[in-house]
Amino acid sequence: MFQSWALYPNIKVYDIIAFPLRILKFNNEEINRKIKEIADVLGIANILNRYSIQLSGGQQQKVALASALVKNPRKCCF
């Protein structure tokens, strides 16, 4: 998972994860629910109000992963 280009330094973690959902026109209630769910799973609920530049490398990876997974991508087999 590449995180350096996927995380904007001037945007908070919550908004980075919410971005794909806003593009897909989810309502705010659904966005909040999905972000809380994925943040709990990845253990990043405590950093949602931080900027990506304030995060460790591992936290940045988790945020990048969260922004990809929050859209519920289809599972695929290789």
Backbone as XML, in Angstrom:
<?xml version="1.0"?>
<chain id="A" units="angstrom">
  <residue number="1" name="MET">
    <atom name="N" x="0.858" y="-1.168" z="0.000"/>
    <atom name="CA" x="0.000" y="0.000" z="0.000"/>
    <atom name="C" x="0.900" y="1.227" z="0.000"/>
  </residue>
  <residue number="2" name="PHE">
    <atom name="N" x="0.772" y="2.059" z="-1.006"/>
    <atom name="CA" x="1.532" y="3.302" z="-1.070"/>
    <atom name="C" x="0.786" y="4.368" z="-0.292"/>
  </residue>
  <residue number="3" name="GLN">
    <atom name="N" x="1.459" y="5.012" z="0.660"/>
    <atom name="CA" x="0.758" y="6.007" z="1.439"/>
    <atom name="C" x="1.234" y="7.429" z="1.166"/>
  </residue>
  <residue number="4" name="SER">
    <atom name="N" x="2.451" y="7.617" z="0.722"/>
    <atom name="CA" x="2.985" y="8.977" z="0.638"/>
    <atom name="C" x="2.204" y="9.856" z="-0.332"/>
  </residue>
  <residue number="5" name="TRP">
    <atom name="N" x="1.795" y="9.343" z="-1.472"/>
    <atom name="CA" x="1.064" y="10.163" z="-2.434"/>
    <atom name="C" x="-0.431" y="10.194" z="-2.149"/>
  </residue>
  <residue number="6" name="ALA">
    <atom name="N" x="-0.909" y="9.277" z="-1.304"/>
    <atom name="CA" x="-2.347" y="9.173" z="-1.048"/>
    <atom name="C" x="-2.798" y="10.023" z="0.134"/>
  </residue>
  <residue number="7" name="LEU">
    <atom name="N" x="-1.864" y="10.553" z="0.907"/>
    <atom name="CA" x="-2.204" y="11.307" z="2.099"/>
    <atom name="C" x="-1.835" y="12.769" z="1.908"/>
  </residue>
  <residue number="8" name="TYR">
    <atom name="N" x="-2.798" y="13.619" z="2.060"/>
    <atom name="CA" x="-2.575" y="15.049" z="1.890"/>
    <atom name="C" x="-2.167" y="15.651" z="3.224"/>
  </residue>
  <residue number="9" name="PRO">
    <atom name="N" x="-1.051" y="16.378" z="3.292"/>
    <atom name="CA" x="-0.558" y="16.885" z="4.578"/>
    <atom name="C" x="-1.439" y="17.961" z="5.210"/>
  </residue>
  <residue number="10" name="ASN">
    <atom name="N" x="-2.276" y="18.612" z="4.444"/>
    <atom name="CA" x="-3.110" y="19.704" z="4.964"/>
    <atom name="C" x="-4.547" y="19.280" z="5.246"/>
  </residue>
  <residue number="11" name="ILE">
    <atom name="N" x="-4.806" y="17.979" z="5.242"/>
    <atom name="CA" x="-6.154" y="17.454" z="5.479"/>
    <atom name="C" x="-6.089" y="16.465" z="6.641"/>
  </residue>
  <residue number="12" name="LYS">
    <atom name="N" x="-7.076" y="16.511" z="7.505"/>
    <atom name="CA" x="-7.111" y="15.596" z="8.649"/>
    <atom name="C" x="-7.454" y="14.180" z="8.195"/>
  </residue>
  <residue number="13" name="VAL">
    <atom name="N" x="-7.038" y="13.227" z="9.004"/>
    <atom name="CA" x="-7.225" y="11.800" z="8.708"/>
    <atom name="C" x="-8.687" y="11.491" z="8.407"/>
  </residue>
  <residue number="14" name="TYR">
    <atom name="N" x="-9.602" y="12.013" z="9.202"/>
    <atom name="CA" x="-11.031" y="11.763" z="8.984"/>
    <atom name="C" x="-11.426" y="12.143" z="7.557"/>
  </residue>
  <residue number="15" name="ASP">
    <atom name="N" x="-10.994" y="13.308" z="7.111"/>
    <atom name="CA" x="-11.367" y="13.786" z="5.780"/>
    <atom name="C" x="-10.684" y="13.010" z="4.665"/>
  </residue>
  <residue number="16" name="ILE">
    <atom name="N" x="-9.479" y="12.504" z="4.928"/>
    <atom name="CA" x="-8.803" y="11.659" z="3.933"/>
    <atom name="C" x="-9.606" y="10.381" z="3.709"/>
  </residue>
  <residue number="17" name="ILE">
    <atom name="N" x="-10.061" y="9.778" z="4.800"/>
    <atom name="CA" x="-10.838" y="8.542" z="4.691"/>
    <atom name="C" x="-12.219" y="8.820" z="4.107"/>
  </residue>
  <residue number="18" name="ALA">
    <atom name="N" x="-12.795" y="9.969" z="4.429"/>
    <atom name="CA" x="-14.137" y="10.315" z="3.950"/>
    <atom name="C" x="-14.157" y="10.688" z="2.472"/>
  </residue>
  <residue number="19" name="PHE">
    <atom name="N" x="-13.030" y="11.119" z="1.928"/>
    <atom name="CA" x="-12.990" y="11.628" z="0.557"/>
    <atom name="C" x="-13.622" y="10.690" z="-0.476"/>
  </residue>
  <residue number="20" name="PRO">
    <atom name="N" x="-13.249" y="9.407" z="-0.520"/>
    <atom name="CA" x="-13.874" y="8.532" z="-1.530"/>
    <atom name="C" x="-15.385" y="8.394" z="-1.350"/>
  </residue>
  <residue number="21" name="LEU">
    <atom name="N" x="-15.845" y="8.454" z="-0.109"/>
    <atom name="CA" x="-17.280" y="8.342" z="0.144"/>
    <atom name="C" x="-18.019" y="9.599" z="-0.307"/>
  </residue>
  <residue number="22" name="ARG">
    <atom name="N" x="-17.390" y="10.734" z="-0.135"/>
    <atom name="CA" x="-18.012" y="11.982" z="-0.602"/>
    <atom name="C" x="-18.096" y="12.016" z="-2.124"/>
  </residue>
  <residue number="23" name="ILE">
    <atom name="N" x="-17.082" y="11.489" z="-2.786"/>
    <atom name="CA" x="-17.100" y="11.395" z="-4.247"/>
    <atom name="C" x="-18.260" y="10.512" z="-4.701"/>
  </residue>
  <residue number="24" name="LEU">
    <atom name="N" x="-18.531" y="9.458" z="-3.942"/>
    <atom name="CA" x="-19.619" y="8.536" z="-4.265"/>
    <atom name="C" x="-20.979" y="9.028" z="-3.766"/>
  </residue>
  <residue number="25" name="LYS">
    <atom name="N" x="-21.008" y="10.225" z="-3.180"/>
    <atom name="CA" x="-22.241" y="10.897" z="-2.750"/>
    <atom name="C" x="-22.960" y="10.198" z="-1.598"/>
  </residue>
  <residue number="26" name="PHE">
    <atom name="N" x="-22.173" y="9.636" z="-0.662"/>
    <atom name="CA" x="-22.760" y="9.087" z="0.552"/>
    <atom name="C" x="-23.206" y="10.247" z="1.436"/>
  </residue>
  <residue number="27" name="ASN">
    <atom name="N" x="-24.261" y="10.043" z="2.230"/>
    <atom name="CA" x="-24.682" y="11.103" z="3.148"/>
    <atom name="C" x="-23.771" y="11.099" z="4.383"/>
  </residue>
  <residue number="28" name="ASN">
    <atom name="N" x="-23.802" y="12.187" z="5.146"/>
    <atom name="CA" x="-22.894" y="12.355" z="6.280"/>
    <atom name="C" x="-23.053" y="11.276" z="7.345"/>
  </residue>
  <residue number="29" name="GLU">
    <atom name="N" x="-24.272" y="10.845" z="7.590"/>
    <atom name="CA" x="-24.511" y="9.800" z="8.582"/>
    <atom name="C" x="-23.827" y="8.494" z="8.179"/>
  </residue>
  <residue number="30" name="GLU">
    <atom name="N" x="-23.957" y="8.140" z="6.918"/>
    <atom name="CA" x="-23.326" y="6.914" z="6.409"/>
    <atom name="C" x="-21.805" y="7.050" z="6.410"/>
  </residue>
  <residue number="31" name="ILE">
    <atom name="N" x="-21.298" y="8.216" z="6.069"/>
    <atom name="CA" x="-19.855" y="8.455" z="6.095"/>
    <atom name="C" x="-19.330" y="8.276" z="7.512"/>
  </residue>
  <residue number="32" name="ASN">
    <atom name="N" x="-19.995" y="8.891" z="8.484"/>
    <atom name="CA" x="-19.571" y="8.766" z="9.881"/>
    <atom name="C" x="-19.569" y="7.313" z="10.339"/>
  </residue>
  <residue number="33" name="ARG">
    <atom name="N" x="-20.611" y="6.572" z="9.975"/>
    <atom name="CA" x="-20.715" y="5.173" z="10.382"/>
    <atom name="C" x="-19.583" y="4.341" z="9.780"/>
  </residue>
  <residue number="34" name="LYS">
    <atom name="N" x="-19.336" y="4.522" z="8.485"/>
    <atom name="CA" x="-18.303" y="3.740" z="7.808"/>
    <atom name="C" x="-16.909" y="4.077" z="8.328"/>
  </residue>
  <residue number="35" name="ILE">
    <atom name="N" x="-16.658" y="5.357" z="8.583"/>
    <atom name="CA" x="-15.342" y="5.751" z="9.087"/>
    <atom name="C" x="-15.123" y="5.199" z="10.488"/>
  </residue>
  <residue number="36" name="LYS">
    <atom name="N" x="-16.132" y="5.270" z="11.339"/>
    <atom name="CA" x="-16.002" y="4.728" z="12.692"/>
    <atom name="C" x="-15.725" y="3.232" z="12.632"/>
  </residue>
  <residue number="37" name="GLU">
    <atom name="N" x="-16.433" y="2.541" z="11.763"/>
    <atom name="CA" x="-16.268" y="1.089" z="11.636"/>
    <atom name="C" x="-14.850" y="0.735" z="11.187"/>
  </residue>
  <residue number="38" name="ILE">
    <atom name="N" x="-14.366" y="1.359" z="10.120"/>
    <atom name="CA" x="-13.047" y="1.022" z="9.594"/>
    <atom name="C" x="-11.947" y="1.484" z="10.540"/>
  </residue>
  <residue number="39" name="ALA">
    <atom name="N" x="-12.147" y="2.616" z="11.212"/>
    <atom name="CA" x="-11.155" y="3.114" z="12.171"/>
    <atom name="C" x="-11.036" y="2.167" z="13.367"/>
  </residue>
  <residue number="40" name="ASP">
    <atom name="N" x="-12.147" y="1.619" z="13.812"/>
    <atom name="CA" x="-12.128" y="0.660" z="14.916"/>
    <atom name="C" x="-11.401" y="-0.618" z="14.513"/>
  </residue>
  <residue number="41" name="VAL">
    <atom name="N" x="-11.674" y="-1.090" z="13.316"/>
    <atom name="CA" x="-11.040" y="-2.322" z="12.824"/>
    <atom name="C" x="-9.525" y="-2.151" z="12.728"/>
  </residue>
  <residue number="42" name="LEU">
    <atom name="N" x="-9.089" y="-0.988" z="12.215"/>
    <atom name="CA" x="-7.658" y="-0.756" z="12.012"/>
    <atom name="C" x="-6.961" y="-0.135" z="13.222"/>
  </residue>
  <residue number="43" name="GLY">
    <atom name="N" x="-7.716" y="0.192" z="14.258"/>
    <atom name="CA" x="-7.129" y="0.757" z="15.460"/>
    <atom name="C" x="-6.623" y="2.182" z="15.299"/>
  </residue>
  <residue number="44" name="ILE">
    <atom name="N" x="-7.331" y="2.982" z="14.482"/>
    <atom name="CA" x="-6.892" y="4.361" z="14.250"/>
    <atom name="C" x="-7.935" y="5.391" z="14.675"/>
  </residue>
  <residue number="45" name="ALA">
    <atom name="N" x="-8.897" y="4.966" z="15.476"/>
    <atom name="CA" x="-9.958" y="5.888" z="15.907"/>
    <atom name="C" x="-9.397" y="7.085" z="16.674"/>
  </residue>
  <residue number="46" name="ASN">
    <atom name="N" x="-8.284" y="6.888" z="17.352"/>
    <atom name="CA" x="-7.700" y="7.958" z="18.159"/>
    <atom name="C" x="-6.907" y="8.985" z="17.352"/>
  </residue>
  <residue number="47" name="ILE">
    <atom name="N" x="-6.725" y="8.763" z="16.060"/>
    <atom name="CA" x="-5.938" y="9.712" z="15.253"/>
    <atom name="C" x="-6.770" y="10.395" z="14.166"/>
  </residue>
  <residue number="48" name="LEU">
    <atom name="N" x="-8.067" y="10.256" z="14.202"/>
    <atom name="CA" x="-8.914" y="10.817" z="13.145"/>
    <atom name="C" x="-8.836" y="12.345" z="13.065"/>
  </residue>
  <residue number="49" name="ASN">
    <atom name="N" x="-8.487" y="13.006" z="14.158"/>
    <atom name="CA" x="-8.407" y="14.473" z="14.149"/>
    <atom name="C" x="-7.004" y="15.003" z="13.905"/>
  </residue>
  <residue number="50" name="ARG">
    <atom name="N" x="-6.075" y="14.132" z="13.578"/>
    <atom name="CA" x="-4.698" y="14.556" z="13.292"/>
    <atom name="C" x="-4.512" y="14.765" z="11.793"/>
  </residue>
  <residue number="51" name="TYR">
    <atom name="N" x="-3.471" y="15.504" z="11.461"/>
    <atom name="CA" x="-3.063" y="15.660" z="10.072"/>
    <atom name="C" x="-2.105" y="14.523" z="9.726"/>
  </residue>
  <residue number="52" name="SER">
    <atom name="N" x="-2.079" y="14.114" z="8.478"/>
    <atom name="CA" x="-1.256" y="12.970" z="8.080"/>
    <atom name="C" x="0.227" y="13.215" z="8.334"/>
  </residue>
  <residue number="53" name="ILE">
    <atom name="N" x="0.649" y="14.446" z="8.276"/>
    <atom name="CA" x="2.059" y="14.767" z="8.502"/>
    <atom name="C" x="2.469" y="14.500" z="9.953"/>
  </residue>
  <residue number="54" name="GLN">
    <atom name="N" x="1.505" y="14.409" z="10.857"/>
    <atom name="CA" x="1.770" y="14.170" z="12.273"/>
    <atom name="C" x="1.826" y="12.677" z="12.618"/>
  </residue>
  <residue number="55" name="LEU">
    <atom name="N" x="1.659" y="11.811" z="11.634"/>
    <atom name="CA" x="1.550" y="10.377" z="11.892"/>
    <atom name="C" x="2.859" y="9.649" z="11.666"/>
  </residue>
  <residue number="56" name="SER">
    <atom name="N" x="3.001" y="8.518" z="12.338"/>
    <atom name="CA" x="4.138" y="7.637" z="12.085"/>
    <atom name="C" x="3.918" y="6.923" z="10.750"/>
  </residue>
  <residue number="57" name="GLY">
    <atom name="N" x="4.935" y="6.255" z="10.279"/>
    <atom name="CA" x="4.822" y="5.523" z="9.018"/>
    <atom name="C" x="3.746" y="4.453" z="9.059"/>
  </residue>
  <residue number="58" name="GLY">
    <atom name="N" x="3.667" y="3.729" z="10.165"/>
    <atom name="CA" x="2.646" y="2.691" z="10.307"/>
    <atom name="C" x="1.242" y="3.264" z="10.334"/>
  </residue>
  <residue number="59" name="GLN">
    <atom name="N" x="1.094" y="4.388" z="11.018"/>
    <atom name="CA" x="-0.215" y="5.044" z="11.050"/>
    <atom name="C" x="-0.592" y="5.542" z="9.660"/>
  </residue>
  <residue number="60" name="GLN">
    <atom name="N" x="0.358" y="6.063" z="8.913"/>
    <atom name="CA" x="0.083" y="6.520" z="7.550"/>
    <atom name="C" x="-0.369" y="5.363" z="6.677"/>
  </residue>
  <residue number="61" name="GLN">
    <atom name="N" x="0.268" y="4.214" z="6.848"/>
    <atom name="CA" x="-0.139" y="3.034" z="6.079"/>
    <atom name="C" x="-1.567" y="2.633" z="6.414"/>
  </residue>
  <residue number="62" name="LYS">
    <atom name="N" x="-1.913" y="2.671" z="7.686"/>
    <atom name="CA" x="-3.271" y="2.309" z="8.093"/>
    <atom name="C" x="-4.301" y="3.285" z="7.538"/>
  </residue>
  <residue number="63" name="VAL">
    <atom name="N" x="-3.978" y="4.567" z="7.503"/>
    <atom name="CA" x="-4.897" y="5.570" z="6.958"/>
    <atom name="C" x="-5.084" y="5.351" z="5.464"/>
  </residue>
  <residue number="64" name="ALA">
    <atom name="N" x="-3.999" y="5.094" z="4.747"/>
    <atom name="CA" x="-4.101" y="4.825" z="3.313"/>
    <atom name="C" x="-4.940" y="3.574" z="3.063"/>
  </residue>
  <residue number="65" name="LEU">
    <atom name="N" x="-4.742" y="2.561" z="3.876"/>
    <atom name="CA" x="-5.525" y="1.332" z="3.757"/>
    <atom name="C" x="-6.996" y="1.604" z="4.060"/>
  </residue>
  <residue number="66" name="ALA">
    <atom name="N" x="-7.255" y="2.399" z="5.089"/>
    <atom name="CA" x="-8.642" y="2.739" z="5.453"/>
    <atom name="C" x="-9.346" y="3.458" z="4.320"/>
  </residue>
  <residue number="67" name="SER">
    <atom name="N" x="-8.655" y="4.382" z="3.658"/>
    <atom name="CA" x="-9.300" y="5.126" z="2.571"/>
    <atom name="C" x="-9.608" y="4.221" z="1.383"/>
  </residue>
  <residue number="68" name="ALA">
    <atom name="N" x="-8.834" y="3.154" z="1.228"/>
    <atom name="CA" x="-9.114" y="2.190" z="0.158"/>
    <atom name="C" x="-10.243" y="1.238" z="0.557"/>
  </residue>
  <residue number="69" name="LEU">
    <atom name="N" x="-10.249" y="0.805" z="1.808"/>
    <atom name="CA" x="-11.230" y="-0.183" z="2.257"/>
    <atom name="C" x="-12.595" y="0.399" z="2.576"/>
  </residue>
  <residue number="70" name="VAL">
    <atom name="N" x="-12.664" y="1.676" z="2.874"/>
    <atom name="CA" x="-13.925" y="2.281" z="3.299"/>
    <atom name="C" x="-14.994" y="2.211" z="2.204"/>
  </residue>
  <residue number="71" name="LYS">
    <atom name="N" x="-14.573" y="2.070" z="0.968"/>
    <atom name="CA" x="-15.521" y="1.977" z="-0.149"/>
    <atom name="C" x="-16.103" y="0.582" z="-0.306"/>
  </residue>
  <residue number="72" name="ASN">
    <atom name="N" x="-15.665" y="-0.357" z="0.541"/>
    <atom name="CA" x="-16.081" y="-1.763" z="0.440"/>
    <atom name="C" x="-15.774" y="-2.338" z="-0.946"/>
  </residue>
  <residue number="73" name="PRO">
    <atom name="N" x="-14.496" y="-2.340" z="-1.322"/>
    <atom name="CA" x="-14.156" y="-2.890" z="-2.637"/>
    <atom name="C" x="-14.511" y="-4.367" z="-2.726"/>
  </residue>
  <residue number="74" name="ARG">
    <atom name="N" x="-14.802" y="-4.798" z="-3.906"/>
    <atom name="CA" x="-15.147" y="-6.198" z="-4.110"/>
    <atom name="C" x="-13.946" y="-7.069" z="-3.788"/>
  </residue>
  <residue number="75" name="LYS">
    <atom name="N" x="-14.220" y="-8.196" z="-3.197"/>
    <atom name="CA" x="-13.145" y="-9.160" z="-2.943"/>
    <atom name="C" x="-12.821" y="-9.833" z="-4.256"/>
  </residue>
  <residue number="76" name="CYS">
    <atom name="N" x="-11.552" y="-10.065" z="-4.474"/>
    <atom name="CA" x="-11.175" y="-10.780" z="-5.706"/>
    <atom name="C" x="-10.152" y="-11.856" z="-5.364"/>
  </residue>
  <residue number="77" name="CYS">
    <atom name="N" x="-10.131" y="-12.831" z="-6.155"/>
    <atom name="CA" x="-9.193" y="-13.943" z="-5.959"/>
    <atom name="C" x="-8.232" y="-13.962" z="-7.126"/>
  </residue>
  <residue number="78" name="PHE">
    <atom name="N" x="-6.997" y="-14.253" z="-6.817"/>
    <atom name="CA" x="-5.976" y="-14.326" z="-7.868"/>
    <atom name="C" x="-5.572" y="-15.748" z="-8.098"/>
  </residue>
</chain>
